[in-house]
């Protein structure tokens, strides 16, 4: 949950397979999904927390932050935080959230994400989130410098005007989608195939 985050999104765009994001800006972010076992487990875990109308937001299980106008993105994968390209998502459906922020705030968000490149993936954070989902208790623990994908995006967005009530490093993809009003694409929309990450593990 957050204060004034949902109204901060200036646009939400769905891009089908082969449709690349146009005019990317630092600070915008993407939501997407994978078919790997771990990705499916993430979606199931999110469904424990998000019920009713909110369950639609569990459509996504991955997020990444745009850090430059050439489409460079930074994302947390199983192998750690990496710098990649929006072009890597050409084969799959993804949703772009274009935030409302000043150029200075966008630069701050991008700079923070860039500073995290090379950091390890937050497996301990995943355990913390899982325990919270299973027990209903608000547990929050992890190691400094370890990040999950949606936590990386949320912590970057803190450099804009976004204020999260939950611990930003523990924010899940479904939470980002709900907070920024990202409604999933219409049923039956082609998903394409998951982005190829040779030698990389996909996680949230």
N, C-alpha and C positions, 0 to 999 in steps of 0.2 A: 504494500500500500504506500501511497505517497501523497504529498500535498501538491496540487496544481500540475501533476505530471500528465494526466490524461488530456488536458486541454493544450498541452505544449506541442503535440504533434500537428504539423501544418498539413500533412498529407500522408496517406497510406496507400501504397501502390502494390498491386499484385503483378508479378512478372511470370509468365509461363515459360516452359522450356524453350530456349533459343531467344528469349526476349531479355536483352541486357538493360540494366539500369542506365538511364540517361542523366547526364550532368550530376554525377555523384558529388556530394559535399562532405567534408570532414564533419564528424559528429552524427551524421545519419547512421542508421543501422539496419541490418537485415535479419529477418526471422526465416528459418527454413526447417527442414525435417530430414531425417535419415531413416534407412530401412534396417540398419544393423541391429543386432540383438540389444546392445546397450541403449541405443536410441529408443527402441521400443519399450525398454524398461523405464526409461526416463518419462516417456509419455504415460505409462501406466501409473508411475509414482505421482505425476502431476494430477492424474484423475482422482487420486485419493483426496487431494486438497480441493480441487476445483470441480464442483458438482453443478447440477442444474444448467442454467444458461451459460455459466462460466466454463463449463466443460469444453465448449468449442475452442477455447484458447489453448487447450492441450494439443491442438493440431501441430504445434511447433515444438521442437526439442533442441533447437540450436540457434545461436545468435552470433553476429559478428559486427564489428564497428568499422565504418568507412573512415579512413584516415587521410585520404588525399583525393584531389579532383581527378586523378587518373584511374580511380577505382581500386586503389590499394586498400585492403582490409586487414585488420588484426583480429585474430580469433584464437580461443583456447581450445586445443585438441588434446587427445590422450597423450601425445608426445610433448605437450607444452604449448606455450603461447607463441604463435607464428604470424609472420607477415605473409599475406597471400594476395590474390586478386579476385575481384568480383567476377571476372571472366571464368573462374573455376566453377562458378555456379550456373553457367550457361545451360548445362543439360537438365537442370531441375527447376521446379517451381520455387520461387522465394518471394517474400514480401518485404518491401522497403518502407521504413518509417522515416519520414523526413521531419526532423524536429524544427522547432522555432527557437533560434538562438543567435546571438551576435557572432560576428566573425571571430572575435577574441575568444569567446566561450567555446566555439567550435575548435579553434586551434588548441585550446587547453585540453579539451576532451581527447583530441587526436594525439597530442603530445603525451598524455598519460598512457594511452593504449600502447603507443610506440615504446614507452619506457618499460613496459611489461614484457616485451618480446624476449623470449628466452627463459621466462619464468616457468616453473613446473605446473602441471595441471593440479587442480585442487581436489585430489581424491579424498582427503580428510573432510573437506567441505561437503562432498557428496554423502559421506557417512553421516555427518551432522544433519543434513537435510532429510535423509532417509529416516533417521531416528525421530526427527520432529514429525514427519508424516505418519509414522507408525504409532507414536505415543500421544500425539496431539500437544506435546509440550513444546515451548519455544526454546529450542536448544540452538546454540550458535557457537561453533568452535571450528578451528582450522589453523593452518600455519601461515604466518605472514609471508606474502610473496607467491602463494599458490592460488590459482584462479580457475573458476569454471567459466564457460563461455558467456553465459548471461550475467554472471557476477562481474566479469571484465567489462561488459557493456554498461552495466549499472554504475560501476565505480567511475567509468569514464564520463558518463552523463552527469555525475555529481559535479563535474567541473563546469557544467552549465547551470541553469537555475533549478534543475531537478532536485527534489528533496524526498528521500525514501524513508518511510517509517520503519520498514524491515531493514535488517542488516544488508546493505547493497551487495556485498560479496556472496550472499546466499540467495539472491533473487533468481528465480527460475524463468525460463523462456516464456512460459504461460503467463507469469506475472508481468513481464515486460509488455506482452501483447495486450493484456487487459488494461494496464496502466496507461498505455498510449492509444487505446481504442483501436487496435488492429484486429478487425473482424476477419476470420478466415475466408479464403476464396469460396465461391459457390460450389456446392457438391457436384462432383463429376468433372471438376477442373483438372486437366491433365497434370500429373505430378512429374512426368519425365522420369529420369533416373537420378539417383543420388550423386552428388558431386564426387568426383574421383579424387582420392587422397592416397596416392601410392606411398606405401610405407608409413602411413599415418593412421592413427586410430581416431574415429569420430566419437566425440562425447559432447555433452552439453556444457 
